């Protein structure tokens, strides 16, 4: 599994990058053929007023791609929400294939 963390229009500090890297490893227990994982960290700013922190996660497995997006007041909260949604998508896809 290859994990790429992209911070768009700002530089993410090492604490945030470590947090994301550590937590994203959880998805390997839900699917064993995960190829690449792209995590995008973005700031939603409206006329120079920083509003929300947006996290987008794109996961590629053979013959399928998962995408989730979440926003809140902190990157950690946005990432946790997006990760939960991603895990639900992976579980549903696996159940569908098993049926």
C-alpha positions in Angstrom: 0.0 0.0 0.0 1.4 3.4 -1.1 0.2 6.4 0.9 0.6 9.9 -0.5 -0.4 12.9 1.6 -1.0 16.1 -0.3 -1.5 19.5 1.5 -3.0 21.9 -0.9 -2.1 25.6 -0.6 -0.4 25.2 2.8 2.4 23.2 4.5 1.1 20.5 6.8 3.2 20.1 10.0 4.8 16.8 10.8 2.4 16.1 13.7 -0.6 16.2 11.3 1.2 14.1 8.7 2.2 11.5 11.3 -1.4 11.4 12.6 -2.8 10.8 9.1 -0.1 8.2 8.3 -0.7 6.2 11.5 -4.5 6.2 11.2 -4.7 5.4 7.5 -2.9 2.0 8.2 -6.2 0.9 9.8 -7.8 0.3 6.4 -5.5 -2.6 5.6 -7.5 -4.8 7.9 -10.6 -4.3 5.8 -9.2 -5.0 2.4 -6.0 -6.9 1.5 -5.4 -5.6 -2.0 -5.2 -1.8 -1.5 -2.9 -0.2 -4.0 -2.5 3.5 -3.6 -4.1 5.9 -1.0 -4.1 9.6 -1.7 -5.0 11.9 1.2 -5.7 15.6 0.3 -5.7 18.2 3.0 -7.3 21.5 1.9 -8.3 24.8 3.5 -11.7 26.1 2.5 -11.3 29.8 2.6 -13.8 32.4 1.5 -12.2 35.8 0.8 -9.2 35.2 3.1 -11.3 34.0 6.0 -10.3 30.4 6.7 -13.5 28.5 7.4 -13.2 24.7 7.3 -10.6 22.1 7.0 -11.4 19.6 4.2 -10.0 16.1 3.9 -10.4 14.0 0.8 -9.3 10.3 0.7 -9.0 8.3 -2.6 -8.2 4.6 -2.3 -7.5 2.4 -5.3 -8.0 -1.4 -5.3 -8.1 -3.6 -8.3 -11.1 -2.8 -10.5 -12.5 -0.2 -8.0 -11.8 3.2 -6.5 -13.2 4.6 -3.3 -13.5 8.4 -2.6 -14.7 10.2 0.5 -14.7 13.9 1.5 -15.3 15.5 4.9 -15.0 18.9 6.4 -15.0 20.4 9.9 -13.1 22.9 12.0 -10.0 20.7 12.5 -8.1 18.4 10.2 -8.1 15.6 12.7 -11.9 15.6 13.0 -12.3 15.8 9.2 -9.9 13.0 8.7 -11.6 10.8 11.3 -15.0 11.4 9.7 -13.6 10.6 6.2 -11.9 7.5 7.4 -15.1 6.2 9.0 -17.0 6.8 5.8 -14.2 5.1 3.8 -14.2 2.0 6.0 -18.0 1.8 5.6 -17.6 1.9 1.8 -15.0 -0.8 1.8 -17.1 -3.1 4.1 -20.2 -2.6 1.9 -18.2 -3.4 -1.3 -16.7 -6.5 0.3 -20.2 -7.7 1.5 -21.5 -7.1 -2.0 -18.8 -9.2 -3.6 -19.2 -12.0 -1.0 -23.0 -12.2 -1.7 
